Amino acid sequence: MTNVAPCLGLDASVDKYSEQIEAVQYDAILACNVCHISPYCVTEGIFKGAARLLADSDSRLFLYGPWNKDGEYTSESNVKFDASLQS
């Protein structure tokens, strides 16, 4: 696709990302399956990085993961994902 940048690796726990990442203002940032398996400082870094790098108030940060609400998974696929981590 011509309107989607290639994936770039980064350490979200650091205060500033690579020059290649920091040089751009983004319309959207997507973090998949990160927050539930990484140290809390990574989640904080994702939010701080998004605040710095999203272009404007119409830009969005999207998080995807096997979330729980009140200690229960929000979908059957999240139950299966967690079970796969336990085996």
Buried (B, 14 or more C-beta within 10 A) or exposed (E): EEEEEEEEEBEBBEEEBEEEBEEEEBEEBEBEEBBBEBEEEBBEBBBBBBEEBBEEEEBEBEBEBBEEEEEEBEEEEBEEBEEEEEE
